[in-house]
Amino acid sequence: MKNFHFHDLYEIYFSLSSGVKCFINDRVYTVEKGDIFLFSPSDFHKIVVPDNTHYERYFMLFTPDFIRPLCTNRTNLLKCFEGR
């Protein structure tokens, strides 16, 4: 990903590789195998993979409407994406 981007969806990103950089808004993270990132729709982000680096990850994109029916008065499953 050469450019920052965002989407209208929430994203859960799980890294299977180490040594890449994750840029989120104004911060930079060195990604290690097993790291999890949670992106809200307003997060500008990109992943930079060095040349000759093996890169694998899982990611899931979903709308808030997909999760809201699973929430209760005691459990807001979207809270971890909001208000950081």
C-alpha positions, 0 to 999 in steps of 0.5 A: 500500500503506497498511499494512506486510505480509509474505508466506510467499514471497521477493520480487524487486522491480524499480522502473520509476519514481522518487520512491516510498518503500520502507519495509522493517522500520525503514528508509526508502529513496527508490526510483529507476528501476532499483532492485532490492529483495530481500525475505525472508519476514520483511521487513515492507515497504510502498511509498508512492506520492505522489499524482499519481505514475506508478508501475510495477514488476515483482515476482516472488514465489516459495517457497524450494522453487522455488529450492533445486533450482537451488542447488549446494554452491558456489552458494546462490541464496537467500543474498542474501535471508538474513542481511542 
